[in-house]
Amino acid sequence: MGRWGDQESRIDMPLRRNKIQAGERQVQVDEDGKQSVSIFKAIREYANRPEGVGCSLMKVQLVTGRTHQIRVHAAETGHPLAGDRRYGDEIFNQQMKSFGLKRMFLHASALRFPHPDNGKSMHIEPPLDDDLQNILDALTA
């Protein structure tokens, strides 16, 4: 949500998990939490439109890997993820629904990990799902 700007930003906010219901977790920034670092950079910004939607397509590099890390860091900086019902902005989510968004706009564009059997480095770059690409196309139209 919102226009990020062209600067790359290192977000270093410790996170703590709280149990809110059976099996569900709420994560919050807490000085007593675990170190959590994300690097955010805007790939493309989408201008405010008559519907009031202004947003940025972001690339996020995880330095650490905490539960809900991207979602909480984005929300804490005033730029929650589109479609995020837990940490997001209800009005923005409704606006994004008008463009066809039916889920959280979050996509792992690249994954790197050791193969579990031989330890060889694996690198995967899945394409953006069609439903999310359609949202970007609608924002550009």
N, C-alpha and C positions, 0 to 999 in steps of 0.2 A: 504494500500500500504506500502510495506517495512516491515522489521522485527522489531518488537517493543522491543524485549528483555524480560527478565523475571521479571522485576520490575513492581510493581503496581504503577500507577501514578495518582495523584489527579490533575485534570486540573481545575483551577479556573480562568476563563476569562469572564469578563462581556460582554454580548451580546446586540446589538441594532438592531432592525428591521428597514429596509428601504423599502419603496414601490418602485418597479422598473417598474411595469406595472399594469394595472387594475387586481386586484386580486392576483398578485404575490408579493412575499416578498424576499428580499435578507437580510441575517443576517450577521453581521460582529462584530468582537471583537472591543469594544469601551469602554474606561474608564468611559464614561457617561452612559453606558448600564446597564441592570439589572444583578445582581449577577447570575452567571451560573457556576455550579460545576458538574463535571463528574469524575467518577473513572474508569480508563481503566486498564485492565489486559489481557495479552495475554493468550489464552487457548492453541493455537498451532501455530507454525510458519512453513511456507512452504518455503523451500530454493529457492534461485535463480535458475532458470532453463535456458536452452539455449534460451528460448523465452524472457528472461529478467525479468520474473515475480518472485518477492519475496514478500510474504505477510504474514499477521498474522490474525488468527481468534481471535477476541477480545470479551471479556465480558465487558460491560459498565454498571455501576450503575449510575443512574441519582439521584443526590442529589437535584437538582432543575429540572424543566421541561420547558425549553424554546423552542420556535420554532427553529427547525433545530439544536438544541444544540449538539447532537452527531456528526452530519455532520460537523459543523463549528469547534468544538473542535478538531476533528480528523484531519481535513485539516490544522488547525493552528499549529498542532504539526508535520506536515510533513507526515502524514499518512492518506490521504483521503480515503473515502470508495470506494470500487470497484463499478463501475457503476454510481457513482454520477456525473451527468452532470453539476450541478450548482457549486459545490465546489470541484469537483474531478480533477483528472489528466487525460487528454485526451489520452495520450499514454498508460498509465496503463489500462484505460478503454478498449482500443482497444485490448491490450494483454489479458485481462480477457474475452473479447468477443470470443477470439480464443479458450477458454476453455468452451464456451457455455453460458456465462453470458448474460442475456437479460434484466436485470433490476438491480436496486441498491441492493447490498448485505447488507440488513438490516433486522433483524428479532427480534421481541420481544420474548425472550425465557421465560420470566416470567412476569406476571402482577399481582399486588396486589392492590385492591381497595375496598371501602365499597359498599355493595349492596345498590342500590338507594332506595329500599323500606324499608329494615329493618336494614340497617347499618352494618350487619354482614360482616366480612372480607372475601373477595373473593380472591382466588389464582388460577391462570390459568398458565399452562406451556405447550404451544403448541409445537409440534415437529417442527424441521427444515423442511421447505418445500422441496419436492423432487428436484425441480430445483436447489436450493442452495446446497443441499447435493451432487448432481451430480457434481457441480463445485469443491467442496472439494475432491471428489473422483478423479476427473480429475487431480487436482493439486498433488495428492498423487501418481498417476500412473507413 
